[in-house]
Amino acid sequence: MNNITSSWTSDDSADLYGIDRWGCGYFTISPHGEVEVLTRTSSAEHRVSLRQIVHGLEERGLQMPIMLRLENLIETRINELYPGFQEAIESSCYQNRYQGVFPIKVNQQAYVVQAITHYGNRHAHGLEVGSKAELLIAMATLSNTESLIICNGYKDAEFIDLGLQARKLGLKCIFVIETLKEVPIILERSTWCGVDPLIGIRLKLSSKVDGQWANDSGHRSLFGLTSTQITAVLDRLKAANKLDCLQLLHFHLGSQIPNIRNIRNGVREACRYFINIAAEGADLKYLDLGGGLGIDYDGTGSGHYSLNYTLAEYCSDVVETIQESLDPHGLPHPVIITESGRAIVAPMSVLLFNILDVVAFDPKHLHLPQADHCEPIRALCEARRNIELKRLQEFYNDAFYYRDQIQEAFLRGQITLRERALGEDCYFAILQTIASFVPQVKYPSAELEHLGDFLADIYYGNFSVFKSLPDAWAINQVFPVMPIHRLHEKPDRKAVIADLTCDCDGKLNRFVGNPGHAKTLPLHSLKDGEEYYIGVFLVGAYQETLGDFHNLFGDTNAASVRVDAKGQVEFVHELKGDSVADVLGYVEHQPKDLYRRFHDFAERSVRASRITVRERQQILKLFSESLSGYTYFKR
């Protein structure tokens, strides 16, 4: 890439990193080259620099990496979802309402769940739970008795008892039947508790979806009842005189549905079940579409990590499809429920980290070949001086051929380490020169076209992919990645990003490109004595929940900020990340026991005269301080 030029502007960076395409209107770049978050209050729109927020967090003692939660965006997303459905309902004269629930599994952090219930309270926004632990969270968090608790997952008697007691307290807790074995448990425990249950059925639709979850949709879906199983449930409820308790039908096509046609097809098929089950005598009141409302991770408008519809189109298609399906049968319109989790929380979180080091594949010290150097070294050096545009492929092939010969000569002991280093410098110099000529070639070979990616720098980031971005590793999820400052300067390097883990999979090498995806990310050369900050955006869904403890890197520092009506940043919540002692305890190493054993070893070393008593104290102090320290790199 070319060097920094004064003609480069923040608008150029916005186009390069695609922030206007994936930023959902929440992120932009200031003329000073800093990423800003846009928030809207009742009185005005405010722009706040992420670099400014980072400075405030560091002043408060929070070191990189940091999971930054932008509380305003939770409120914004909820406040966009309800008007979206309300407009579609009014436009179609739909005779019921929309009511959402948030699936706790998408982000189980207490502050996130509490923020969602707080901002969703006036809409009676509820919670979806899939375990007893999540049900306890919902029971203790929801205060609006009009809010729904949707209970998915497999449920034992204790789970059922908890939900029935929630019913006694006035909460609308609905058990979605996932398996036939749950039916007798629900009936038995409801009789024992003396309260009628609210029951739903999860449908196994034949409708398929595009994207990441294609193989898990349709008949191969892991969850849901088949037609035969549904009729068995109906018969069992009729026999127990509890068919009136069946009030909800539920289906889930996938967490991120990129194609609006998939959604239409799924709703249409679910409505056929609705019509037939209503004909059996069930008083159905709710139709739960599950999750699937997508996030545009890459700004392409298509593919796995994007979507080909707007929120308004989603709401309109759902409402119209239900109405068109049910009206010919004279059925009352049900309350529309969605379990939109990803769409609510993905934009709110940004993973921030600093770059610790860079490895570049530039030639270091090119010396003239000597007469006693081996033929491959002299041939490489000669080729470097004679590269021609019309013979680029030939010089490319020669570079690899002579490089291989030099490596073989080194293995045989025929050349020294310094001679090998000279050969490798010549090799990289040739490739760098060829790469600079490739843009002038009208039809470059695939090898030449991707040579820039092959020569990309490695920027070492202070974070763990496995802990903070597990989907980037596990399912090749593409997240927007970019610097949060210096964006009025032209990036002069191409790079991949490696994390702190000693694992070849601990890297980011798929990025939002222009257009499509790219294997490298444009970045700036580091400046001595100045931190370089990278942001990974749209990571509020699943990433904090799914992360593991690869290399025992723990939870990062986390902070929630809110921009008030005056545009001032409120640091409303700060959470220190895991200490070394914390993560050791997670994997059943007891820190006190480790310290005791190390203490005994140090004392034996004193007796063996390997260290002094004073050195023993210094070593034990370091060991103790490290146990209580942050698991990530500290300046």
N, C-alpha and C positions, 0 to 999 in steps of 0.2 A: 504494500500500500504506500501511497505517497506520504511525504512528511506533512506536518501540520502547516496549514496555510491560513492567512488572515481572512480569506474569503469564506471560510467555513462558518456556518451559523448554527444556532440551535434548531432551526427548521430542518437543516440538512440531517442533523442527528435524529430528529423526530421521524423523518422518512427512513433513515437507515435502520433504526431499531423498531420501527412500526408501532410506536407508542399510541398513535392516533387510531390504529386499527384494532389493537387488543386492549387498549386502556379503558374501554367502556365509558369514556367521557370523564373518568375520575383522575386521570393522570395526564400531565403535560410537561413541557420543558420550558423553563424561563429563558429570557434573553441572555441571562448570565450563565446558562449552561447547567442548570440544576433541575432534577426531576421534582415536580411539584404535585401535591395531591389537591384536587379541587373538591371543596365541600360547599354545600348550600344550606343556608339557614333561612328562616322566614324573612329575613331582612336583606340578605346579600349573598353573593358568591365569594368565597375566600380561597386563596392559593397559598399553600404552605410548603416550603422547601423541605424535602426529605433530609438534605444535608444539614439543615437547621435543626431538625428533630434529632438527628444523630448526635450533633454537638450537645444538645440538651441532655440526652441520655448519658453520654460519656461524662458530662459534668456531674451527673448524679451517680457515677460509679459503675455504670453498666458497660462492660466491655463487649467487643465483637466476639462471636456473632450474636445477633439479636433478632428475635422474631417480633417484628413490629406489627401491632394490630391497630388499624385505623377505625376507631369506633364509629365515626360518622358514617362510614360506608355500610355498616350493618343497618343503621336506621334508613339510609337511602335505599338500599335494596328492598327492604320490607315495604317502604313507602312507594316504591315503584310497582311492586307485585300486585298489591290490592287495587290501586286505581286501574291497572292494566286489565284485570278481570272485571272490575266494575264497569268500565267503559264497554267491554265486549258484552256483558250481561244487559246493560241498558240498550245497546245498539240492536241486540237480537230479541229484546223483550223476554229474556229468560226469566222464569218465574222462581228463582231461588238465588242463593248467594254463593260466594267463594269463601273458603276458610282453609288456611294453610297450617301445616305442622312442620317443625324442624326436626330432622332425624339426628338425634344426639350423637350417633356414631360418626357423623361427618366431622365434627369437632367437639370433643367432650370437655374441653377446658372450661372450668367453672365460670370464669369471667365472660366467655363467649356465650354460653347457654343463658347466663343471667342477663346479658345485654340483649339477646334476642327476645327473651320473654318480656323484658322491660319495654323495648320499643314496639313489640308486637301485641302488648296487652290491650290496647284500644281496639285492635282487630280480633281479639280472642285467638291470637296465634298460639297454636299448641305445640306439642312435642311428640315425636315418634320414638319408641323405645324397643330394644331388641333383647333386653336382659333384665334381670332383677335389679342390678346395680343402676341401670339407666332408668328403670321405673321408679326407684327410690328418689333419684334426682328430680324426675318430673313431678312426683307427689309433693316434694318439699319446695319446688321452685314456682309452680304455677299458682297464681292467686285468683285468676278469673275463672269462675266455674263454667263459663261458656266455652272455654278452651277445650280442645280435644287431646286425649292421650291415646295414641294408636299403638297397640301392643302387637308387634310382629315377632317373629322368631319362635323357637320351641319353648313351650311353657309348662313348668311342672306345677304341682299343687300349691307350693308356696308363692309362686309367681301369680297364680290365679287368685289366691287369697288376698295378696296385696292389692291387686286391681279391684277386687270386690269391695275391700274396705275403702278404697278411693271413691268408689261409687257411693258408699254410705255418706262420705264427706261432701258429696255433691259434685265431684269431678266426673266428667264424661269420659270414662275409660272404656275403650272398645277392644275386645280380644279378637284379633284376626286369626282365624283357624288356618294353620299351616299343615296339619296332619290330622288324620281321623282319630288318632289316639288322644287328641286334646279335647274332643267333644265330651266324652263321659266325665273327664276331670272337671270341665267347666260346669257341667250340669250338676255333678255331685257336690262340688264346693259351693255353688250358688244356693243350692238347697240348704246346705249346712249353715251358710252365712245369712240366709233369709233375705237375699236380694237378687233381683233378676239381672242377669248379665246383659251387656250390650255386645253383640257378636257380629263379626265380619267374616268374609270368606276371601281367601287369596286365590285368584284365578291363574291358571297356567294357560296363557294365550298361545295360539299358534303363530301370531304375528311376529315377524323377525325385525331386527333393527340393524342399521349400519353402524360402523364404528367399532370401538374397543370391545363392546359387550355383545357383538354379533353372535359369537359361538355359544353364548349362555342364554340367548333368547329363544323363543319358539318352544318346540317340544323338548328341547334339551335344557330348558330352564331348570335350575336346581330346586326352585321353590314353586309352590302353588298346587292347587288341587285340579285333577283331571275332571272331565265331565262325569265319569262314573263315580268318582269320590264325592263330587258336589251333590249328586243325587242321594248318595248314602248319608251325607250330612243333613240334607233336607228331611229325609225319612226319619232320622234319629231325632231331630228337633220337633217334627210333627208328633212323633210318638210320645215325646215328653211334654207336649203342649207348650213348646217354647219357640215356635216359628216366628212369633212376633218379636222375639229378641234379635233376630237376624235383620240388621239394619244397614249393613255396609258391604259393598263389594270393593275389592282392592286388587290392583295389578301393578307390576313394576317391570318396565322394559329394559332399564339400564340406567346407570348413574349419569351418563353424558350421551344424549341422543342427538346426533348431528343433523338428522334429516327430518323435517317437519312431516313428511309423508308417513314415516314410521309412527309418529304420534297419532296422526289421524286414523291410521289403520288399527292401532291398538285400542283407541277409544271406541271406534266403531264395533270392533269385536267384543269389547267389554259390555257395550250396550246390548248386544244380542243376549249375553248372559243375563243382564239386568232384566230384560223383557221377559225371558223365560222363567227366571226365579221369582219375579213378581207374579207371574201367572200361577205359580205354585202356592201363592198365598202369603209370601213374605212381604212385610211392610218396609221396603227399602227406602232409606232416607239419604244415604251418602254414597257417592262414587269417588273412590280414592285412586288417583292416577299414579301414585308413587312418585319417585323422583324422575329425573331425566332432562329437565330444563337445563340447557347447556350453557357453557361458558366459552367465549371465543378466545382460546389460549394463544392462537397464532395469527389471528386477523385475516385468515385466508377465506373465510366464508364457506368453507367446505372441508371435508375430511374428518379424521378421528378427533382432532383437537380443536374443532371449530363448530360452526352451526350455520345452516342456510336459512335461518328465520330470526325474526325479532321477537321481543317479549310481547308486543302487541299482536303479532301474527299467531304466536303460541296461544295466547289467551283466546283470541277470536276463533281459531280452529277448534279448540277444545269445546268451547261453548256451543258453537254452531253444530259440531258433530253430534254432541249429546242431544241437542234439541231436534235435529233432523232425524235422529234414530228413534227417539221416544215419542214425539208428537203424533205420528200416525197410529200409535197404540193407546193414546189418551192417558199416558202415565204422567204423574206429577214429576216435575224436574227435581233431581236430587241436589243436595248441597255438594258442590264440587270441592274436593280436597286434593291438594298436591303436597308431596313430601319433598319440597325443593330445599335441598341442603347445599349442594355445590354452588348453585346460583346465588344463594344468600350470602355465603361466607367466603367464597374463593377470593373475591376482590379485596377483602379487608386486610389481608396479611401480606407482608413483604418480608422475605428473609434478607437480612443485611449482613454482609461480611466484608472484611478487608483482605487485600491481596498481600501475601507474605513474601513471595519470591517469584522469579520468572526464569524459566529455562528457554533460551532462544537457540535456534539451529543456524545461527549465522557463523561464517568462518571467523576464527579468532586471530591467529597470527600467521599470515601467509608469507612463507619464505621461498626464495628461489630454490629450485631443485639443484642438488649437487650431482656431480658426475658419478659418484658412487651410489646414488640412490637407485633403487630397483626400477625396472622399466615401467611398471604400472604407475608409480608415483610421477615419473618424468612425463608419461603420456597424459596423465590427468592435468598436470600443471600446464602442459602445452595446449591441451584442449581448452582450458580456462581462458587462454589468451586469444583464441581464434573462433569463438562462438559466433555463428551467423544465423540470422532470422530464418532463412530458407532451409537450414539444416538442423533445426532445433531437435527434432525427434532423434536424429543421428547422434547428436551430442548427449542427449538424454540417455540413450542406450549405452553409449561409451562410458558415461559416468558410472552407471551401475556395474558394467562389466569390469572396469578397472578397480572399482571399490571392492568387488568380490575377490579379485586377485590379491589385493593388498591384505585383506582379512585372512586369506588362505596363507599368504607368505608369513604373516605374523604367527598364525597357529603352528607353522612349521619351524619357527625360530629363525627365519631368514632375514627379518627386519626387526628393528627396535621399536619400543613404545613410541618414542618421539617421531620416528619415521611414519608409523601408523597414524599419529595425530596429524602430521603434515598432509598425508594422503586424504584423511577425512575432511580436513579444512578445504582442500582443493575440491573435493567431491561436493561439499555443501556450497562452496562458492559458485561452482558450475550450475547447480540446481537453482540457486537464488537468481543467477543471471538469466537462466532459461525462463524461470517464472515471470521475471519482469518483461520478457518479450512475448509471452503467451497472449496477452490481450490484443496484440497486433496480428495474430494468426486467425485467418477467417474460419478454418475448420480444424481446430486442434484435436488431437487424439484424446481419448478419455484419460490417459495417463498425464498428458500435459495439462488438460483442463483442471484436474484435481491436484496438481502439483503444489499449489498454494496451501491446500489443506494439509498435505504431507509435511510441509515445512512450517506449519503453525507453531507458535510458541506454546509453552505450557505455563499458565498462570496458576500459582498455588494459592487456593483460597482457604481462609480460616473457618471451615465448617465441615460437616460430615453429610455427604449425600444420603447415606443410609439412615441417619437420624432425622434430618430436616427435609429431605426431598426424596423419600423412598419410592414414590411413583416414577421418578425420573430413571431410577435403576430397575425397578421391578416390571413396569409395563411400558417403558420408553415414553413416558409422558413428556411432552414438550411444554416448558414454562418460559414465559418471557424473561430474558436475562439482559441486563444492561448496566453500565455505570450510572451512578446517580448524580455525578458532577463532572466538570470538565467537558461538558457536551457542546460548548461553543468552540472547542478545539476538534480538529479532524483526527480521528483515530488513525494511528500509524502502524498498528500491529494486527495480525490475525492470531487468534488463540483458541485453545481449549482450556477448560478450567478443571484442575485436579483438586481434590479435597485433602484433608489431613490423614485420612485412613491409608494404611499400607495395603491397598487393594487396587488391582487394575480396573475394577468396576467403579471405583470411587471417583467418578469424573462426570463432567457435563460436556457432551460433544454433539448435541443436537439442539439447534437454536432456531428462534424465529428469524427467518431470512426475508429478503425483499427481492422477488416474491418467494413464497414457499418456505422450506426449511433449509438450514445451512449447517455444515459440519464444523464451522469455526465462527468465532464471535469477534467483531472488530473492537479493539481496545486501545488504550493509550499507553505509551511507554511510561514506566514508573518514574517519579521524581524523587530524588534523594531527600529523605527527611519528611516526606509528605505521604499520608495514607491515601490509598486508592480504594474507594468503596464500590461494591457491586450490589445490586438489588435483584432478587428473584421474585417476580410478581405473581399474583393470583394463586397463592399457595395456602389460602385459608381453609381449603377443604381436604380432609383426610391426612395431610402431611404430618401434622402434630400428633395425630392419633396412631398412625401406622409405623412411625419411626422406630428403629431398633437400636441396640447398643453395640453395634460393630466397633471394635477396638475400645469399647467402654467410653465412647463419647456420649455424654448425657444430654438432657434437655438444654437448649440454649437459654440465655437470658431472654426474657420476654417483657414487652411493655405495651400498654394500651394508651393511646393518646386520643384526645378529642379537641377539635377546633371549635371554640365557642362563637357566640353571635358577633363578637368583635373581631374575629379572626385570630385570636390568641390561642396558642397551643396549651392545652391542659394535660399534664402528665398524670393521668388518672389512676394508673395501676402499673406497678413495677414488680417483676418477679425474677429473683435470682435463679440462674440455671443450676443444674445439678452440680454438686461437688463430687470430687473423686470418691469420697466416702459414700455418698448417696448411690452412685452407680455400682460400687463394689457390693453394697448391701443388696442391690437388685439381683445380683448373680450369686448370692449366698456366701460371699466373703464378708466376715464380720470385721469392720475396721479396728475395733478394740483388740480383737485377737491377732490381727496382722501386726498392729503396733507392739503388742506384747512379745510376739515371736521375733520381730526385728530388734526390739529392745534387748532380748536375751542374746541374740546373735552379736549385737554391738558390744555387749558386756564381755562376751567370750573373746571378741577381738581385742579388747583392752587387756584381758588377762594374757593373751598371746603376744602382746606388745606390738600388734599391727597398727594400733592407733592409741592416742593419748586419751585421758579422761575428758580433756577439753574438746578434742575432736569428736569424741563420742557425743557430747552434748550438742555440738553443732549439727552433727548428722541426724540425731534424733529430732532436733527442732525442725530441720528441713523436711524430714519424713512426715512429721505431724502437720506442718503447714501445707504440704502437698496433699495430704488427705482431705483437708478442708478447702482446697483451692478449686478453681474452675477447671473443667476437663479440657477446655480449648486453649489455643495458643495465647499467651499473654505477652504484651510488649514489655 
